[in-house]
């Protein structure tokens, strides 16, 4: 039984949970922003690119605080995957 496999699996689940949390925040930001509200009545993908870049997002303090939290979660996610990549890379270097 490879312990790294278990660790990588748990790591992936945690990173996926962080990303889902960021998407849920993106939907909350869109609901608070008049330019990003979904008026079609049909399901729509999260406009995460718009919320990250602050394009069409409401400028009130609470919405901007939500946006900062979402950006932090996305940074944690990116750093987590970069760290996992680095671990895998250096693990393979030591095995060779």
C-alpha positions in Angstrom: 0.0 0.0 0.0 1.5 3.3 -1.2 1.1 6.0 1.5 1.7 8.7 -1.1 -1.3 7.5 -3.1 -3.6 8.0 -0.1 -2.0 11.4 0.6 -2.5 12.5 -3.0 -6.1 11.3 -2.9 -6.9 13.2 0.2 -5.0 16.3 -1.1 -7.1 16.2 -4.3 -10.4 16.0 -2.4 -9.4 19.0 -0.2 -8.3 21.0 -3.3 -11.6 20.2 -5.0 -13.6 21.2 -1.9 -11.7 24.6 -1.8 -12.5 25.1 -5.5 -16.2 24.3 -5.0 -16.2 26.8 -2.1 -14.8 29.5 -4.4 -17.4 28.7 -7.1 -20.2 29.1 -4.5 -18.7 32.4 -3.5 -18.6 33.4 -7.2 -22.4 32.7 -7.5 -23.0 34.8 -4.3 -21.0 37.7 -5.8 -22.9 37.4 -9.1 -26.2 37.5 -7.3 -25.2 40.8 -5.6 -23.9 42.4 -8.8 -26.6 43.9 -11.1 -24.4 43.5 -14.2 -23.8 39.8 -13.6 -27.2 38.6 -12.5 -28.6 35.7 -14.5 -32.0 37.0 -15.9 -32.5 34.2 -18.5 -34.1 31.8 -16.1 -31.8 29.0 -17.4 -28.9 27.5 -15.5 -25.6 29.3 -16.2 -22.0 28.5 -15.4 -20.2 30.6 -12.8 -18.8 33.8 -14.2 -15.7 33.2 -12.1 -13.4 35.1 -14.6 -15.5 38.2 -14.2 -15.5 38.0 -10.4 -11.8 37.4 -10.2 -11.0 40.4 -12.5 -13.7 42.6 -10.8 -15.4 43.1 -14.1 -19.1 44.1 -13.6 -18.9 43.3 -9.9 -20.8 45.6 -7.4 -18.4 48.0 -5.6 -20.0 47.8 -2.2 -17.8 46.8 0.7 -19.5 43.4 1.4 -19.4 42.2 -2.2 -15.7 43.2 -2.4 -15.0 41.3 0.8 -16.6 38.2 -0.7 -14.5 38.7 -3.8 -11.3 38.9 -1.8 -12.3 35.7 0.1 -12.9 34.0 -3.3 -9.6 35.2 -4.7 -7.8 33.9 -1.5 -9.5 30.5 -1.9 -8.4 30.3 -5.6 -4.8 31.3 -4.6 -4.8 28.5 -1.9 -6.0 26.1 -4.6 -3.3 27.1 -7.0 -0.6 26.9 -4.4 -1.9 23.5 -3.2 -1.7 22.1 -6.7 1.8 23.7 -7.3 3.0 22.2 -4.0 1.7 18.8 -5.0 3.4 19.1 -8.4 6.6 20.0 -6.7 6.4 17.0 -4.3 5.7 14.6 -7.1 8.6 16.1 -9.2 11.2 15.9 -6.4 9.9 12.4 -5.3 10.6 11.2 -8.9 14.1 12.8 -8.8 15.0 10.9 -5.6 13.7 7.6 -7.0 15.8 7.7 -10.2 
